[in-house]
């Protein structure tokens, strides 16, 4: 990828031969498998910025893990839509291998806890973040020991893992990066790496979040080896999280603050909500380790527990009851009564704590508010099933779409409302969040993404024919179509529908283990 003047394949490497394809060449790991048993082209993760300026290739080099994992997930669902053709499955397999190596550090970038567990920490891209050290052969290109909870995508990792297991062929062993000593790696090792990244990600979320569900943009994962050239050694990445080491260091990027709930952290809620939706049982309880790396069997944490924190924050701190239809919009079209839950102007509480030491960005930014709404997909013992559905109904009433042309967004007016923005980042966050709330994010084994309507219906009847023309893989591609087109196509998923099926949601709540979020969980962590 990139201009002809760049080394090919460039992938997530530097502009020299082997940087993307040889595991022991900087940056550590492979970001591209350049050959195929099917004689197709290279497959892997790309440079983070396009188009690449041939006069300044360095400014575009290195992959971005957040974008990589979302793109790879789209490839997995596309494979399902195409009927899993052999050549495309081969391409997806090679891309997952490249992602695991470039963006997670497979096979050798990990730490070992006191009881022998290997801990892989998701990186921020091929060239920085996670466990990459400040010096040595594989030194980070940016600030060392940095992690962003908003990059953590447990449902993606589980999906990649399951795709590998289901479709693995013996010849795929040939694509695997070797260990540093030259010994071959195995499918089982890569599966363990994905499982480890899930556990470490939830532990880092535990240590970098508050009881309200707020979470830090950037946190520290310092766990140095005595030898800077060593890729693995004993260590506990969350020993000092959210800070970098005992010295209390910090890190940041992308213009967002360390230790604050902001644009980078905002994605955490919908990424965790996806884990609940796609892997309800498996995501329900994650082993939490203490600061010394020993299991804390008394702590209960997982996707539902984290999402319930956000639900409780809205329930206890809003000045209206979203579980009662009409309560939050009495005599107003503004959602200000709900904003009280996270808006410091209205003295919102529990938005800062040890894990999130700095003040949050405004709830009134659409990219901050919408992801939090996805928390209501997970049942919460303190709120009944009908009230949970009503809360989602309330959220879906924030924007007025009456003058939006759902067939061609450019022909109508923009949606009206205080947080109904159509710029790229705000709109994409809203689109993804409403897709999750409406049930359009479904497991691979589900035959039709429209079956999810039977869980909680919040769609107007007149929009269903439009959506029925959109297949499941196309739904996954909508966010990539551009903010305006995507918002026009999917905004109807957030429009209030009075006729809803409550029984399925009630059964869902009854199936889940009883749990409530620990007040002050952040402080105790």
VOPA-322482 format. One record per residue: z, y, x of N, C-alpha, C in turn. Coordinates in steps of 0.1 Angstrom, whole numbers, plus 5000, padded with zeros to 4 digits. Atoms other than C-alpha are relative to their C-alpha. Layout:
N
ZYXZYXZYX/...
! end
This chain:
525
500049885008500050005000500050125009/500149874992499550365011498750025006/501349964994496750535031499649905010/500550094990494550335054500650025014/499449984987496150505083501449945002/498750064999499450335075499949855004/499950144997500449995088499949924986/500250085013499449735061500649865002/499449935012501349615042501150095004/498949914996503649915044501349964993/498850055007506049785017501250105001/498849924998509549915023500350025015/499849994985509049925061499650135005/500549884993508250185087498549985003/501450014997504750255098499749945013/500550084988504349985124500049854995/500350145004503249625122501349925001/498950095001505849375111501350064994/498849945005508349625098500349954986/499850045014507849505062500049854999/500250155002507149135069500949915009/499250084991509449025097501550034998/498649975004513148985088500850065010/499249954989514549075122499550135006/500649884996512449385126500650114991/499549895008513949725115499050054990/498750025006514749775087500249854997/499750145001516549445083499549944986/500550065012514949205058498550014999/501449995003511449155045499850084987/500349945013510049385018498749964994/501350055005506649215015499849865005/500650134996505248865016498550025000/501449954999501748945028498949894997/501050115002500048605021500549924988/499750085012499948354992499249875001/500750135001499047994987498850014990/501149985010496748124959499050105006/500949914993494948354984499950144993/499949875005496048664966500550105010/499649894991497148994981501550005002/498649994998500549094994500850034987/499149975011503549114970501350035006/498749964996506849284974500450134994/499649885006508549614969499350125008/500849904994506749944977500950115007/499449884996507550264995500450084988/499449945012509650484972499250124994/500749885005507250784969498549985000/501550005001503650794957499550134994/500850054990501150924965500650035014/499549984986501950885002499150105007/500749904992500951185023499749945014/500350074988499051045052500450095012/499549914989500151355073501549995001/498650005000503751285065500549864994/499750135005504150905060501549985000/498650024999507750925071500850044988/499349955012508751125040500049914988/500150105011507750835018500549865003/499750144995508950535038501349954994/498850065005511550295025499949974985/500050035014511950124992501250074993/498949945008514250254964500549884991/499650125007516349964950500150024985/499949985015516850124915498749984993/501350015005513150154909499449865002/500550134997512349824926500549904989/499550115009514649614903499550024986/500649985014513349774871498649955000/501450044999509749714882499949855000/500050144999510449354891500449934987/499750055013512149294858498850004991/501249995008509049414841499049895004/500950114995507049164862500449874994/499550125005509248884850499649994985/500350005015508748974813498549994998/501450015001505049024819499549855003/500350144998504848664833500249924988/499850075013506348544801498950034990/501049965010503948734780498649945003/501350064996500948594800500049854999/499950155000502248234796500249945013/499650054986503448204832498849945007/501150054992500048164849500549985015/499550044987500547994883499850115011/500249904990499048274904500950124998/499249895002501048544887501549965002/498750054997504248334889500350015015/500050004986503548304926500350155005/499949864996503248684929501550054996/498749965004506548734910501149945009/499150064990508348484932500150075013/500049934987507248654963500650144999/499449875002508348994949501549994999/498650025001511748864940500649975013/499650024986512148724975500150125008/500149884993511149054989501250094996/498949915006513649244966501349955006/498850064995516449004976500350035014/499849984986515849055012500150155004/500049854997515049435013501150074994/499149925007517449554987501449944998/498650075000520349304988500449965013/499650044986520249195024499949865003/500150144997519348835021499149975012/498950105002519848615040501350035007/498950004990522348745066500950134999/499249885000523649095056501149984989/498950035009527049005040501350015007/498650014994530849005045500649874994/499350125004533148705042501550044996/498749985004536348735022501049905006/499050094994539648575033499949854996/500150135005539048265012498649945002/501350064996535448215025498950054991/501149965009533448384997499150105007/501049904995530248555009499850114990/500249895008529848904996498850085004/501249924998526449064993500250134992/499949885006526549434985498650064997/501449955002523349574968499950135008/500349884992521749834990499450104991/500749895008520150164979498550005003/501450014996516850074994499949915013/500250084988515349885023500650065013/499649934987516450145049501450055000/498649954999519950245038500849954988/499050045010523050185018500649865002/499350134999525349895013500749985013/499350044988526549715044499250045013/500749964987524049865069500950105007/499149924991526050015098499450135005/500549874995525750365113499349995013/500750024988524550225146499649855002/500450144997523149915163498549984996/501450045002519849725158499550034986/500449995014519849755120500750124994/499349895005521450095116499350064987/500549935012521050285083499250125003/500849884998518450555080500750134994/499249895006520950775059501449975002/498650014999524650795054500449854999/499550144999526450465063501049974989/499050055009528550255040500050074986/500149935013527250415008499549914989/500450085011526850254974500050094987/500049935013525950384939500149904989/499850095012527350204908498850014990/501249995009524350334889498849925004/501150094996522050114909500349864997/499650145003524049804900499449954987/500750055011521949594877500249854998/499750145000523649264870499149914991/501050085009521249154841498749975008/501250024992518349204865500249885010/499750114990519948984892500049874994/499950135007520748714867498649954996/501450035004517148724854499249955011/500850044989515648704888500449865005/499450134996517948414897499549894991/500450105009517048224866498549975001/501450024998513348284871499749925012/500250084988513548144906500349854997/499550145002515447834894498949934991/500950075010513047764865498649985006/501450014996509747824884499849965015/500150024985510547724920499149875003/500750124995508047494937500249995015/499750034986508447334971499250095010/500849914991505647544986500550145001/499549865000507547864978501050015012/499150004988509947765007499350085012/500749944989507147895030500150155000/500049855001507648255017501450055004/498649954998511448265025500250055014/499749944987512748485053501049915007/499050084993514648285080501350075003/498849944995518148335091499750065014/500249934988518648545122499849905012/500150104990518948235143498749914999/501350075001515548105131500149894990/499850125009516947835108499550044986/500649975013515247815073501150034990/499149975011516847955042499549924988/500350095011516947775008500150084987/499849945013516647854971501450014996/498650005003520247764967500750125006/499449884993521248034992499650134993/500449885007519248294974500650014987/499350005013520748204941501450045002/498749964996524148234957500150155003/500149864997523148574970500050094988/500149925012522248704936501449994992/498750015007525548564921501050085007/499149924992527448734949499850144998/500349865003525749064943500650044987/499549975013526849044907501550025001/498550004999530548974916500450135008/499649894992530649244943499750134992/500349895007528949494920501050034989/498949985010531549444892501350045007/498849964993534349474918499950145004/500249864996532949804931500150094987/499849935012532649914895501450024995/498650005003536249824889500850115008/499349914992537350034918499450155000/500649875000535050334911499850054985/500149965014535550384873501450044994/498849965007538150534849500149924987/499850075013539650404817499150054989/500949955010537250624798498649955002/501350064998534250444813499250095010/500749924989533250734837500049935013/500250074988532050614870499450095011/500549914989531250774904498549985003/501450014995527750864915499949925012/500050064987528450754950501449965005/498750054995531250554966499849935014/500150064987532050394999500349855000/499850154999531850025009500249965015/499950024985532950045046500749875003/499450134996533549705061499349975013/500750014987532449735098500349875007/499850114991531949445122500350065014/499749954987533249475157498750025008/501349984993529649435170499150064990/500949935009527349685154498749934998/501250075002524449455159500249884990/499750115009526149185138499750034985/500349985015524949145102501149954991/498950055009527948955089501249985008/498650024994531648925096501050004989/499049995010534948905078500150154996/499849865005535549215056500050014985/499949985014536249355022499450144996/500749885002533749615011500750104991/499349915009535949764983501450035005/498749974995539049795005500550144999/499649865001538950175003499250074990/500949945010536450234975500950084990/501349934999535750504962499750065014/500249934988536150644997499449915011/500650074989534450545029501149985011/499050034990537250385050501350064997/498749955002540850465053500150155003/500149864997539850805066499650094988/500349935012538750905031498650075001/501449954999535050965040499350004986/500850005012532451045014498549995003/501550004998528651015009499450044987/500849965012526051144985498550015003/501449984998522351174979499450054987/500749965012519751294954500650124993/499549885006521651614948501149984990/498850025009524551454929501249985009/498849994992528151464940500749865002/499150124998530351194955501150004990/498850025008533051064932500050084987/500149935013531751244901499149924991/500950075010530251104869498950104997/501249925001526751244870498749924998/501350055003523051174868499849865006/500250144994523050874892501049904994/499150095006526150724877499749974985/500250015015524950774841499349874996/500750125003522750474843500949874999/499150115000525750244847500249944987/499750055014526450214810498949914995/501050085006523050094799499649885009/500250124992522649864829501049894997/499050105004525949694820499849954986/500350045014525049694783498949895000/501150104999521849504793500649865004/499450124996524049244810500749934989/499350065012526149204778498949944991/501050045009523049174757499249885004/500850114995521148934779500849885004/499150104995524048734793501450014995/498849965006526848774768501249925005/498850094996529048474778500250025015/499850004985528348484816500650135005/499549864995529148864818501450034995/498849975007532348834798501250015010/498950004990534648764828499549985014/500350004986534148844864501349995009/498950004991536548754892500250135007/499749874993538249074904500949965012/499350024987539549074940500850135003/499249894996542349294953499450075013/500549934989541949534982500049925013/500050094988542649255007499049894999/501050105002539949034992500549874994/499550125007542148784973499850014985/500349995014541348694937501350054992/499049955009543448884911499849934987/500350085012543548624883500650064988/499449945012545548844860499150114994/500949895005542849114857498849934993/501250045008540149064830499050125000/501049904999536949254836498649944999/501450055002533249214827499350114992/500849905007530549384808500650054987/499449965013532249384774501350095003/498849924997535549514789499750145005/500349874995533849794807499450094988/500649935011531749894776501150044990/499049975010534849884754500850135005/499449874995536350164776499350124994/500749895005533650394765500150014985/499850005014533950294729501450064996/498749955003537650364730500150155003/500049864997537050704746499450084988/500549935012534850804717500949994988/499250025012537150664691501350095001/498749944999540250824705499950155003/500249874995538851154718499150094992/500949925008536151264694500850064989/499349935011537251504667499349964986/500650055012535351304641500049855001/500050155000535150934631498549964998/501450045001531550814639499949874992/500050125008532550494621499950034985/500249965014532350684588498850094999/501349935000528850794580500250144994/499949865004528551174578501250085006/498849944995531951244594499750105011/500249924988530551384627499050124997/500949895002527851604611500350084987/499649925012529851764583499850155003/500249865000528552114578499350055014/500749964988526552104611499049895004/500950094994523651944629500349975014/499650014986525351964663501049885001/499150124997527051654678501350045008/498949954991529851874693501349924998/498850075003532551674676500149875009/500050124992531551364696500050045015/500049964986531051564728501450025005/498649984995534851624729500549885008/499650124992535151274743499850015015/500449994986533551364776499850145005/500349864997533151744776501350075005/498849934995535751924798500350134994/499749875007535252244779500949984988/499150035011537052064751501249915004/498950074994539651924774500049854999/500150145000538351574775500949945011/499150074991540851334792499549885006/500350134993540651034816498550005005/501350004995537251154829500150005016/499750024985538751164865501249915002/498950094996541050924882499849975015/500150034985541450774917498649955003/501450054997538050594914498950104997/500949895003536350914901500750135001/499149894997538151194918499450144996/500649865003535651484909499550014986/500349975014534751654877498649954996/501350065004531851504857499050114996/501049915006528551664847500150014985/499949985014528151794812499549894991/500550105010527851544783498850054993/501149945008525351784768498649985007/501350054994522651664793499749874994/500450125007520751404774500249875009/499950124991520751174805501449965002/498650044999524551174804500549944987/499550045013525151124767499449874996/500650125006522650864757500449865005/499650134995523550584781501449964995/498750045005527150594768499949944986/500150065014525950514733499849855000/500350145000524850174744501249915001/498850075000528450074748500349934987/499750055013528550014711499349874996/500650135002526449694714501049895001/499050114997529549504725501150024990/498949995010532149424698501350055007/498749954995535549594702501049974989/499050055010538649454685500650114992/499349895007540049794676499150074989/500949945010536949884655499249884993/500750105007535449664628498550005002/501450014998531849544628499250114993/500749905007530749784601500250145006/499849874994532350084618499250015013/500850004988530649984651498550034997/501349975004527349984633499850144996/500149865005528050314617500150105012/500049924988528850464651498650015006/501450004995525350364663499150084990/500849925010523950504630500250155003/499749864998525750834638499350055013/500749964988524350844673498550024997/501450005003520850774660499650124991/500249895008521251074637500050145007/499949874992521551334665498750075000/501349944998517851394668499249994986/500849995012515551504639498649975004/501450044996512151324642499050034989/500849995012510751444609498650075003/501349944997508051654626499349945012/500650074988507251414654498949914995/501150095003503851244652500249875008/499750124994504750884659498849925005/501250064996501150784664499550075013/500449924988500351064689501050115002/499049914998503251254702499550145002/500549874997501151544714499550084988/500549935012499951624679501150054991/498949955009503351684664500950095008/499049924994506451874673501049915007/498950074992509251774697501149974990/498850025008512351614682501050115001/499049895000514951864672501449955001/498650044998518551844684500550055013/499449944988520951964710499749925013/500250094988520451664734498749924998/501250075003516951564722498950055010/500849944989515151654755498849915002/501250084998511651544764499550005015/500350014986511651594802500249865004/500250154996511051274821501449935001/498850084998514551174832500949994987/499250015012516351274800499349914989/500650085010513751114778500049855004/500050144996513550794798501449944998/498750055003517350754796500249984985/499950025015517150804758499249894995/500950115004514250564754500749865003/499450134996515950284774501349974992/498850025007519250344757499849964985/500250035013517850334722499349864998/500550135000515850024730501149895000/498950104999519049844739500850004987/499349995013520849974708499349944989/500850055011518049874685499749855001/500350144998517849524699498749965005/501350034995514549554716500049945015/499850064987515949424749500549864997/499650135004516049054744499849905011/500150114990516448734765498549955000/501450064999513248574778499749894991/500250115009513748274756499950044986/500149955014513748484724498550014997/501450015003510348424707499450144998/500549875003509948774694501050115001/499049894998511649104703500350064986/499649955013511549194666501049924993/498950075006513948914658501350075002/498749934998516649134672500350094989/499749925012516349344640501149944992/499150075009518449084623501550025005/498749984995521449174645500650134993/499649875005521849544636498850084997/501249935003519149714617500250154999/499949865000518750084624498650075000/501349955000515050124619499550034985/500549985013513350284589498849914998/501150105003510950044571498650055004/501449954998507950274575499650005015/500450014986508150244613499849865005/500150144995508249864615498649965002/501450044997504449824612499650055013/500449944987504050054642500649915011/499450084989506549854663499549865000/500550145000505149514652498749995007/501250014993501949614669500250015015/499649994986503849644702500649875004/499450134996504449314719501250025009/498849994991507549244739499750055014/500249944987506049304773499650145000/500449865002504449624761501250094998/498849935002507849734750500750035013/499449984987509149684785499350115008/500849914993506349894798500050144995/500049875006506850184775500750115008/499349904992509350374798499150055011/500849964989506650384824498750084996/501249945006504050544801500150165001/499849865000505450894806501050044989/498949965009508351074789499550034986/500449965014506451214759499549884993/500650125007504450904751501149904997/499050105002507450674755501050054989/499049955010509750894735499350004986/500650015013507150914707499949864995/500250135005506650544706501349934996/498750075002510350444707501050084993/498949925006512250734692500349954986/499750065013511950564658501149905000/498950104998514350304672501450064998/498749935001517050564670500250074986/499949935013516450694634500949924991/499050065009519150624609499449924989/500450095011518650334585501249964993/498950035008521050284557500149854996/500050145004520049924549500249925013/499750074988521649714577500549874997/499450145001522549354583501350005008/498749994994526249354590500549865004/499450134998526948984589499849945014/500350054986525248894622500950075010/499149934990527249164640501449954998/498650055002530449034624500249865006/500050134993529648684636500150015015/500049974986528948824670501450045005/498649964996532448984671500949895000/499150125001534148664660499849915011/500350104989532448464688500750055013/499649954987533748694715501549995002/498550004997537248654732500650134997/499349885002539748904722500450075012/499749924988540149184747500050154997/499949855001541049554749500050065014/500149944987540449794777501450045005/498649964995543549854799500050155002/499849854998544650214796500450025014/499649974986544850364830499649895010/500550104991542850074845499650055013/500449944987541450304871501250035009/498949964992544850424882500749875006/499450124994546150064886499249945010/500950054990543049974905500150075013/
! end
